[in-house]
Amino acid sequence: MNDVIVVGTDGSPGADAAIAWAASDAARKGLRLELVHVIERGTYDLPRYPIPWLLKTLGEAAEAMLEQEAKTVMTRWPGLKVTTRLMTGSAVAELRAQAESAAELVVGSRGRGGFAGALLGSVSLGVAGHAHGTVVVVRPATAEHGQLVVGVDESDSSEPALAHAFAEASLRRVPLRAVYAYAVPVHAVSLNLDRLRHAQYEFIRDRLAPWRAKHPEVNVIEDITCVHPVTALTAASKDADLIVVGNRGHGGMASAVLGSVSHGVLHHAHCPVAVVRRRGARSRR
């Protein structure tokens, strides 16, 4: 794993929250922090009417912003090593590339672009949906509760999420709530619901057993419920410092890069969301 946590910034309040979260996490893990800003050239390029000085002016303003943000971080976390990087191109593409080698990529839920009523910005959704690695999407003004949440399902995509969640809970020394939600078809009136419920409990115990053995120091709370996974995870996020989900999971479509559950959690969670995807994985097409 790389020794750096990368955080994307555009000077917005959402980016400030992401920087604070990333700095705190970097200090806790003994990693360095890199602040990255991407100038979206396409927003300003007018092929028929070029403005020669514009990119230079934008770059100077961005450098000043990054320098000030770095100073703010180093004042609050004096022992933290902070670097900055200015890039030009597509914010989604450049940040996705950073996620492949960073310990984590952290972004705000919304930046300066997008619609005022949107819960999640296009950059944060684009990065979380496609990046290979761990992407944390941070909402402003998140409180601390002393508990982490991880979503568990039947797919292999939840294994990297479980690895990340157990490691985080161990480092922070907080309980880990493992949420497994299942739905009973409305028409399945002939099912023995007690046997079904027992099978779900057996499944979650078997799924968590290897991770419990690897991290005996982590207090695991099994949360098994018969509701939609997004509903269960969103409810659990109200009392969590971080919710961890896989990039794809139960309910995802083969053509979708980000599973429907992860997508729903990103939009509705009340705390930061870590979307974890195994490095080197490729989406199913």
N, C-alpha and C positions, 0 to 999 in steps of 0.2 A: 504494500500500500504506500502511496506517495505521502510525503510529509507536509502537505499543504492543503488547507481548506480555501477554496476559491469562492468569492462572493461577487455576484454581479450587481453593479450599482449604476443608477442614472440620476442620483441626487434627489429622488423623490422620498416622501415619508416611508413608503413601503420598502425602499432600498435601505433606508436608515435602520429600520427594524431588522432587516436581514443582516446588515453589517454587525449590529449589536449581538444578534444571536450567534453568528458565525465567529465573532471575536471571543465570546464567552466559551464556545465549544472548542475553539483552537487553544485557548488558555488551559482548559480542563484536560485536553489531550496532549498538550505539549507540542503542538504543531504550529507552523507559521501560517500567516494569513495573507492572502493576495486579493487586493481589490481590483476588479476588472470593469472597465467601461468600454462599450462598443459603440462607435459612431456609425449609425445607420446611414450609409452614403446614399442608398436608394431613395431615402426620404427627401434629400436635397438635390440630387442630380437632375439637371434639366439639360439633356443632350443638346438641344437647339439653342439654349441660353445659359451657357456655363458661367459660373461665378468663381473665378480663379482663386480669390482670397478666402472663400467661405470655409473650405476644409481646414485651412490653417487656423482660422479664427475659432472654429469649433474645437479643434485639437487643443488650442491654448486654454480655452475655457474648461475643457474636460480635464486637462492636466492640473489646473488650479483646483478643481473640484476634488480630484483624487488626492492631491497633496493635503488639502484641508481635512478630508475624511480620515486619511492616515494619521494625521496629527491628533485628531479627536480620539481615535482608537488607542493610540500609544499613550495618551494622557490617562485614559480610563484603565487600560491594561498595560502598565509600564514595562512588564517583562516580555511582552509579545513582540515577535518579529513580524513586521508588516511591510509588504512590497505592493507596488501598483503596476498595472499594465493597461495601456491604451491600445485599442484595436479598431480597425475599420472593416465594415462588412455587415453581414447579417447577425444580429444579436443572438438569435436562436442557434444558428449554425456554429458560431464561435464559442458560445457557452457550452453547447453540447460537446464540442471537441475538448474543452477544458475538463469536463466531467470524467472523461476516460482515464485521465492520469491523476486526478486529484483524489484525496481521501473523501471529500464531499464537495459538491457544488451547491451553494446556497443562493436562493433568489427570493425577492419579495413576491407576495401574491399578486400585486399590481404595481406597475410603474407609472410613468408620466403619460404613456399612450393608453389607448383603449377607451371604452365607454364608462361614464361615471357610475352607472348602475351595475357594472360587471363585477362578479365575485372573484374572478380569476383572470389575470391578464394573458394576452396571447403569447408573450415571451415565456412566462413561467409555465404555462400549459405546454407549449411547444418543446421546452427543454425537458420537463419532467416526463413527457410522453415518449421521447425518443432517445434520451441520453443513456449511455452504457456506464453504469456506476450508480452512485447514490446522489440523489438530488433532494434537497430540503427546501420546501416552500414555506415561507414564514409570513404569518399575518401580523399586523401591527398590534401592540398592546396585549400581548399574551401573558397570562399569569402563570405562576409556578404552583404545581399541585403535588409534586413528589411521587409521580407515577407515570409509567410509560405504557403504551398500548401497541399491540401488534395484531394485524389481521392474519388469520389462519384459514386456509382453504385446502382443497384436495389437489391443487396443481403444484407442479415443481417450482413455480415462480415464487411461492411463499418461502422457500428454503433460504434464499439470500436475505429476505426480510427477517426471518427468524434469527439468522446469524447476527445481523446488524442489531436487532432489538435486544437480544440477550447480552451482547457485548456492551451496548449502551446502558442497559439496566445495571450490569455489573460495575461499570465505571462510575455511574452516578449513585450507586448503592440505593436504588429505589425499587419498589415492586414492579413487576411486569404483568399487565393484564392481557391475556391471550384471548382474543375474541373470535369465536367461531359461530357463524350464523347460518342456519339452514332453513329452507322453506318447504312446507308440505303442500303439494298440489291441492287445490280446492276440490277437485273431483276424486281425490284418493280417499274416499270414505271407508274403504275396506281395509286400510292399513292399520296394523296394530301400533298405535302411537307410542305405547310404552316401550315396545321392542325397538322402534325407530329411535326414540330418545336415548335408550341404552346404547344403541349402536353408535350414535353421535358422540356420546361420552367416551366410549372405548376408542373411537377414532382419534379424538383430540389427545387422549392420554398417550396413545401410541406415537402420535406425531410429535408430541413434546418430549417424550422420554429421552431421546438422545441429547437434546439440548439441556434438559434438566441435569443429566449426568455430566455434561461438559461444564455446566455452570451451576453447581450445587448452592452457590452463595446467593443466587437470585430467587427471590420469593415470587413464585408464579401463581397468578390468580386465573383460574379457568372460568371463562365467561361464555357459556353456551346458550344460545337463544334461538327461538324459532321466529325470526323476522328477516327482512331483507338485509344483506350484509352492510349496505350503505347506511341504513337506518341504525343498525347496531353500532357500527364504528363511529358514526357521527355523534351518537349519544355518549359513547365512551370517551370521545375526544374532549368533552366538556370538563372532565376532571383529569386531563393528561397534560404532561409537558411536551410530549412528542408522540405522534402516532406513526407507525411504520407499516407500509404496505408493499406488496410486490408490484412489479410493473404490469404484470398480467395476472388474471386470476379467474375464479369461477364467474361465469357470465360474460366473459370477454368474447368478442367475435374474432374469427381467424384473420380477418382483414384489418383489425384494429391494432395499432401499436400499443396503445394504453388501454388496459382492460376497463370495462364499464364500472367495476367496483372502485378501482383506483381513481378513475375519473370523477366519480361521484364524491368520494372522500375529499379529493383536492378542492372541489367546489364548496363543500359544506362543513368541513371540519372546523372546530373552534380553536385549534392549536396548530403548531407547525406540523407539517406532514413530510416524512421521509419516504420517497419512492425509490426502492432498491431494485436494481436490475443487475444480474450477473454480467460482469465485464466480458466482452467478446460474444455476448448473446446476439442473435439476429432475430428480428421479428418474423413471424410466420406469414407467408404470403400465399 
